[in-house]
Amino acid sequence: MEGESVMNGGEGANSYAQNSSLQGGIVEAARPVIEEEISTKIDVKQISSTFKIADYGCSTGHNSFAAMHVITQAISRKFDTEELSSLTPDFHVFFNDQVFNDFNTLFKSLPPKRLYYAAGVPGSFRVRLLPKRSIDFAYSSFALNWLSGAPKAVAEKTSPAWNNGKIHHFGARKEVLEAYTNQFAEETKAFLDCRAEELMPGGLLTILLPVVPASCNPDTAYTVDTELGVFGSCLVDLAKQGRFSADKVDSFNLPLYFTNPEEFKGIIESSNNYTIERMETLYNPGKRVLSSGPKVRATIFRAAFEFMLINHFGGEIIDELFDLYANKLAASSVLSDTANDKTFEIIVVLKRKPS
Ligand SMILES: C[S@@+](CC[C@H](N)C(=O)[O-])C[C@H]1O[C@@H](n2cnc3c(N)ncnc32)[C@H](O)[C@@H]1O
C-alpha cells in the first residue's frame, strides 16, 4: 500500500525521534558541504523577500530541524558577508511527508528559536506537491531509498521474480533485484521531475542517501543483508508457531532499495533537468557506535518498520517479533564485525537548469 512506510510517531522508546541518531549524524557530516554550496552557488541578489525551502520525507522532524537550521543560517550568513543584512529574506520551510506521518509531533517539537515560518505538506513526493517555480532550496534525507511499496512481482508466486523465502533484494535472485532496480529508477525519476517543476531555475536540490558500492556483487552478504535475513527467519519462526500463515511471510517484502552512486548518477542524468554540482561520500563517525548492539539495532528497525508490519501481520505479534529479533541478533555473529557493513552515505547537490 502506498504510504505505509511511515516511521513510528511520538517521542517514546520505539519512536523514530528516539531512534534516528544515525540519520541525525549525517546532517552534521553534510553541514560543511551544504554551507560551501550555499556560499558559492547561491546569488543573494536573485533572492526575493521570502526564501522557500522544502524538506521531502521529513518524518517527525528532529533531524529535519537540524538541517533547516544549517540551511537558513548559511543563507543569512551569506547576506551578512555581502553586507546586505538588511535584505535578509524571511524563510518559509515546507515539511513534507506521507499523510500517515505524525505531523503533530513535528509541529509540537519545532525549535522555538528557529529562523523560519513552518508549514506541513502532506502527500507522496512522487507527485507534484507545491506550485511551479516556488522553491529556492529542496532537501531530502534518507527518504528516496523508500519505495512506494515492494515491487508487485516479487510477491507473486507465478512470477519469475517471486522472492520466495526472502524479504528483500539483497542476496535474492537476478529477477528480484531487477524488479527492485527498475522500480527505484522509475520512482526516483518521478521525484526528480516533480522537483524540477517546483524549483526555481538555479535552485538547489540536496539529497542524502544510504548506498552500497557499485563493485559489490548483489549476492555478497552485507551486514544489512544478514540482519534482514535474521529478521526474515524470525517471521518464518512465528509462522511455524501458527501466529500467522506462511503465505503471509511469502507475500511480505521490504519496500527499501539500496542504490549505488553510479546507478544513482545515471538516473539523475536521465532526468535532464539538473547539473550535478557535488556528489560525494559523507563520513559519519558515529555510525558504527550508534547502531551497535542487538537491542539497539532491533529498536532502530522497529521504529522504521513497525507501521508496515502491523498493516501486514497485525499488531499482536509486534513485541514478540522484536524480542525474538533482538535475541537472535545477540546469538548470531551478524553484528560482531562492523566492517561487514558495506553501506555508506552520500550527498548529492543538484542545480536546476534554466528551463
Ligand atoms: C528514514 S525516514 C527519514 C526522515 C528524515 N528525513 C531523517 O533524515 O531523519 C524516511 C521518511 O521518508 C518518508 N517517505 C517515504 N516515502 C515517501 C513519499 N513517497 N513521500 C513522502 N515521504 C516519504 C517516510 O514517511 C519517512 O518519514
The ligand as an SDF file (V2000), in Angstrom:
LIG
                    3D

 27 29  0  0  0  0  0  0  0  0999 V2000
   14.0800    7.1490    7.3480 C   0  0  0  0  0  0  0  0  0  0  0  0
   12.9140    8.4380    7.3590 S   0  0  0  0  0  0  0  0  0  0  0  0
   13.9680    9.8710    7.1600 C   0  0  0  0  0  0  0  0  0  0  0  0
   13.4210   11.0430    7.9000 C   0  0  0  0  0  0  0  0  0  0  0  0
   14.3020   12.2830    7.9090 C   0  0  0  0  0  0  0  0  0  0  0  0
   14.4740   12.8220    6.5910 N   0  0  0  0  0  0  0  0  0  0  0  0
   15.6490   11.9910    8.5380 C   0  0  0  0  0  0  0  0  0  0  0  0
   16.6670   12.1470    7.8500 O   0  0  0  0  0  0  0  0  0  0  0  0
   15.6920   11.6130    9.6980 O   0  0  0  0  0  0  0  0  0  0  0  0
   12.1670    8.3290    5.7380 C   0  0  0  0  0  0  0  0  0  0  0  0
   10.9650    9.2290    5.6060 C   0  0  0  0  0  0  0  0  0  0  0  0
   10.5980    9.3010    4.2350 O   0  0  0  0  0  0  0  0  0  0  0  0
    9.1920    9.3280    4.1900 C   0  0  0  0  0  0  0  0  0  0  0  0
    8.7410    8.9160    2.8630 N   0  0  0  0  0  0  0  0  0  0  0  0
    8.9230    7.7190    2.2570 C   0  0  0  0  0  0  0  0  0  0  0  0
    8.3110    7.7120    1.0670 N   0  0  0  0  0  0  0  0  0  0  0  0
    7.7340    8.9450    0.9170 C   0  0  0  0  0  0  0  0  0  0  0  0
    6.9370    9.5420   -0.1020 C   0  0  0  0  0  0  0  0  0  0  0  0
    6.6260    8.8780   -1.2150 N   0  0  0  0  0  0  0  0  0  0  0  0
    6.5190   10.8040    0.0720 N   0  0  0  0  0  0  0  0  0  0  0  0
    6.8350   11.4970    1.1980 C   0  0  0  0  0  0  0  0  0  0  0  0
    7.5880   10.9750    2.2030 N   0  0  0  0  0  0  0  0  0  0  0  0
    8.0200    9.7230    2.0620 C   0  0  0  0  0  0  0  0  0  0  0  0
    8.7830    8.3480    5.2750 C   0  0  0  0  0  0  0  0  0  0  0  0
    7.4290    8.5260    5.6560 O   0  0  0  0  0  0  0  0  0  0  0  0
    9.7590    8.7020    6.3680 C   0  0  0  0  0  0  0  0  0  0  0  0
    9.2530    9.6810    7.2300 O   0  0  0  0  0  0  0  0  0  0  0  0
  1  2  1  0
  2  3  1  0
  2 10  1  0
  3  4  1  0
  4  5  1  0
  5  6  1  0
  5  7  1  0
  7  8  2  0
  7  9  1  0
 10 11  1  0
 11 12  1  0
 11 26  1  0
 12 13  1  0
 13 14  1  0
 13 24  1  0
 14 15  1  0
 14 23  1  0
 15 16  2  0
 16 17  1  0
 17 18  1  0
 17 23  2  0
 18 19  1  0
 18 20  2  0
 20 21  1  0
 21 22  2  0
 22 23  1  0
 24 25  1  0
 24 26  1  0
 26 27  1  0
M  CHG  2   2   1   9  -1
M  END
$$$$
